[in-house]
């Protein structure tokens, strides 16, 4: 079921994926391949989907920790596929997990 929480998480993941693409391009001097950039964006979209599936909680602190852990796990998949070359992108994934979880917590109907 496509809940309000899921919609918010997917949109946040997609938007943060665009931010990741821009950051990767800036860090690389605009030399990244399109497939790499798409994979980076897709990783953030997937992060939004996984966070959207997580059960809603009434505790913000718990939600933010969960976002960090999911961000770490999902980002590690991309990080390991790049032979551990983009530590900044990996760390950003942890932060983005927190941001996505906060947006889902803040704007989804908990009730």
ZIWO-V720967 format. One record per helix or strand of 2 or more residues. SS is the DSSP state (2 for helix, 1 for strand). FROM is the first residue (numbers start at 1). LEN is the number of residues. If there is no record, write none. Layout:
BEGIN
ss: {SS	SS}
from: {FROM	FROM}
len: {LEN	LEN}
END
This chain:
BEGIN
ss: {2	2	2	2}
from: {4	34	60	87}
len: {25	20	22	21}
END
